[in-house]
Amino acid sequence: MEYKTIIEPFRIHTVQAIDLPDAETREVALVRSGYNIFGLHANEVIIDLLTDSGTGAMSSEQWAGMMRGDETYAGSRSFFRFEDTVKDITGFHHVIPTHQGRAAEKILFSVAVNEGDVVPNNTHFDTTRANVEYQGAEARDILTPGGLDPATVLPFKGNMDLDRLRSTLDEADGRVPLVMITVTNNSGGGQPVSMANLRDARVICDEYQVPLILDACRFAENAWFIKIREDGYAEKTPREIAREMFSYAHGATMSAKKDGLSNIGGFLALNDTEMAQSARNMLILTEGFPTYGGLAGYDLEAIAVGLNEVLDEDYLRYRIRSTAYLAETVSAGGMPIVQPPGGHAVYLDAAGLLPHIPAHEYPAQSLVVELYRAGGVRGVEIGTVMFGRRDPDGGPDEPAAMELVRLAIPRRTYTQSHIDYVAEVVIDVANRAKDLRGFRIVEQAPWLRHFTARFEPL
């Protein structure tokens, strides 16, 4: 018999205290931080769903691996264990460690992308877009039809629009150095990409002689969605599915802080020897020697173990189902969300909840602030603050495609009672939606402004 209760496929070995700041403390923290949740201190947050990047709990096997860490500067044993693991899972020939995913992006785009180029993606995330645009290139999102409608239910809502990929390659002839596909599609609601879409994208890329690169931060979660949703994969293991996913790409960037189950780290993996050599030269300049790449030996060990653990079927079943549990609970309570639920996070539809707040008054930022004010729950705005185009003449921002609040669930960190508490807070805010008001930006940086901007309520 199958029971309803979602049990964690692990036991708690070590605990860390959660601070419980009261409403007055939270209000003081909001004012001090300029109503930017990135400026909050850890002891001012009760449940932290800001990101699932590097915030998860490591296993006893990972901690044991860290004790084996070899800190030799060049030729560390830990690097070769890490390299063997990445090669076994991905099949790529060259593995270049970095301190996190954005470093891999920076190196890749520095050696492959020039001013005036166009880089297509199903949807670029914030650092990916910023690194492309820093090179003077265009980061072009070409998501499948329906992917920008929160209410539309599709099994693979993260797919790339292949017709638009072909038209982009025709239009920007000779100016597309690479095509990227993000799995799962973070900015689009944590939605998966089908194996068929990856396979067909590779065929098109080969036709135009353009490499296909995966942003593989959540490759294992994507593999699980393929297993449970795509015909022909139900009997395959997540490892087998992942290996096929990577086989359609020429390389990958990855933040190991996601599906590497590590607190830090990442890599750039490539098949092209010439490009890999250029990347290693840039690595030495910016990160470190090619056998440590900005990481300690014990970090390399933790990632090597984590990349294997993340492909465990019991873990993935729990991970995807527990995220869906939160989504189903808050949706039933009146909060509009991106449907169907993604893998690593629940995405609240701020535009649907707050139609009285226009995009230039940042409805998703309003919702983020109220979730923290109401219950100490920290999420993150994925809307016009993060992705809106600024008017050079000082007018209102060009709105983002969607106004979302992401509640990213750290791996192996919170129990079901924590998630039930989050659901209560979200539903309470949904019931008071008409009382929420917008914000204006009073201070912002030229790049990735959402990290440091300061706001004031309207």
C-alpha positions, 0 to 999 in steps of 0.5 A: 500500500502507498501511504500519503505521508512524504518521509525524508529518506534520511535521518537527522544526524546533526542539527542547527538552531533556527532563530525565531525573530519576532515581528518587531525585529523583522520590521527593523530588519526590513527598514535597515536592509532597504526592504531588500531580503538579500540584506537580511542577516541569517539570525533574522530569518526563520525559514530561508528559501532565498536559494537552494544554492549551497544551502543544503545539508551534506551527508555523512559520506560527504563529510567523511570524504572531506576528511580525505581531502588532498590539498596538494596544489597541483595534481591533487588526488581529490581532483582526480576523484572529482574528474572521474566522477564528472566524466562518468556521469557526463561523458565529457572529455575535459573537466575544469573545476571552478569555485561555483557556476557563475565562474564557469559561465564567466570563463566559457563566455570569455573564451567563446563569446564576442561583442555583437554575438547572440546566445540563445537559451530556453531562459537565461538565469540572472548570472548567465544573462549578466555574463553574456551581456558583459561580453557585449552580446545578446542573451536571447530567451526562446522558451516553448510556447506557453512557458511564460503563462503561469497557469498553462500546464505542460509536462516539459514547460522548460523546453526550447522553442525549436522553430525560434532556435532555427530562425535565430540561427538564420537571422544571426548567421555567424553570430551565434557562438553557442546555444545553451539550454538550462535544465531545469529551467530556473527562471521559467519556474523550475520546469524540466526539458524533455529528452526529445527537445534536447535531441532535436536541439542538437540536430539543429545545432549540428546543422548550423555547426554551433555547439550546444551547451547545458546549464546543468545545475539541476540535471538530476531533477530534470532526469527524474522528470524525464523518467516519470513524464516522458515515454520510454524512460520509466524503466531507466535509472536517473544515471542512465537518463542523465548520461543520455541528456549530456550525450546531446551536448558539446559541454556543460556549465554547472554549479555544484551547489545545486545538484552537486549537493555541495556548499560550494563549487562547480565546473565547466566540462567540454569535448572541444580540446582547443576550447578547453585549453583556452578555458584552462588558461582563463581558469589559471588567471581567474580561479587557480591551477586546473587541478583545484580551480578555486576549490579546496581538495575537501570541496572536490571530495564533497562534490564527487560524493554528492554527484553520485548521491543526487542520482539516488531514486529514493532521494529524487522521489522525495525531493520532487514530491515534497516540493509538489506538496508545498505547491499543492497546499498553497495553491489550494489555499488561494495562492496562484503559482506556476503550474505544474510545480517545478523541481527545486522550488515553488514559484508564486505568481505575484502578478496573478495575486496582486493585479492592483500593483503595476509591474513598475511598482514591483509586485513580486518585491512586495510579495517577498517583503510581506512573506518575510514580514508575516512569518520570517520566510525569505524567498526571492523576487524573480520579476521586474527587479531581477529581469526588467530592462531599464529605461536609459532616459529614466522612465519606468522599467520594461517589465519582465515576462513574469512576476514571480516569487521563488521559494527555493527549498534547500536539499535535505534541510527542512522537514515537513513541519517546516514546509507546513509552516511556510504554507501557513504564512503564504496562505495568510499573505494570499488572504490579505493580498488587497492590502499590499502596496508596491515599492520604488527603487531608491538605489541600484547597481548597474549589474545584477541590481537585485542583490544590492538595490534599496527600496522604499514602500509606496 
